Amino acid sequence: MQSKQSEWFEQWSMLKDNELFLFQDWILPYDLNDFCGKDVLECGCGGGQHTNFIAPYANSVTAVDLNTIEIAKRRNSHHENVIFIESDIATMDLNRKFDIILSIGVVHHTDNPEKTVGNMKRHLKEGGLLLLWVYSNEGNWIIKNIVEPVRKNFLFRLDKAQLLKLSKYITAIMYLPIFSLYMFPLKFLPYFEYFQNFRKLSFYRNKLNVFDKLNAPHTDFISHERALKFVQDLHNANVTPYKGVSWRISGIKSGDTNP
């Protein structure tokens, strides 16, 4: 069983994320209407932001997280069709199966992504839909080889208030190149696609994203080959890049092809 990681509780105690358009992008080619009337399992609900998007459509939502379940529960207290379970998504046994299982931005932070996805699929009904969004190995050289070593060797010493302040300064500095040089069609620049979203988001949301990169205790960047293996046993399997730094992954368990 994966150990609890206080970093996530501290992160979602301080910050919130309510960017619906990002969630809609991450679950393509599906959309929120696909959740209508479904029993949904959300693996790694974090602060409960995606739970809040799904609940108005779904028949029921079972939201699972090892570190932040009380935060998510408090922020979704207005939804009567959501239950919250504190558990490790790699080892949980909920003794039921679901129409849709999703995990957005979580699998790459687990100790064993393959084991985690395998356990998620074990909870999927025949004809059920799996939806994942993960960081890609491809396109993330700077994060892997510069940001991650700095985080592991130096930033872990900072308390979260200091780390949040540092994230604010870094975000502010990033605005100059992203709103000047990156405005030109210089697609060879690193993170060119990714920074298109940066220009759409508020300063607060960009700061959250920087903080998330500096705070995450563990990140396993998923290659295209590994992403394909996640859904090799599913029908209508789909693995597509998003903004050059992540994978959108989906597939349907054998049986009726309608989730």
Protein Blocks (a to p, Z undefined) as FASTA:
>chain_A
ZZddfklmmmmmmpccfbfklmmmmmpcbdfklmgopacddehjlnommmmmmmmmmmbd
cdddfklmmmmmmmmmmpmkbccddddfklgcehpacfbdcdehklmmpmblmlmmmmmm
mmpcehiacddddddfehplmmmmmmmmmmmmmmmmpcfklmmmmmmmmmmmmmmmmmmm
mmpccfkbghklmmmmmmmpcfklmmmmmmmmmmmmbdcdddfklmmmmmmmpghiacdd
eehiaccdddddedjfbZZ
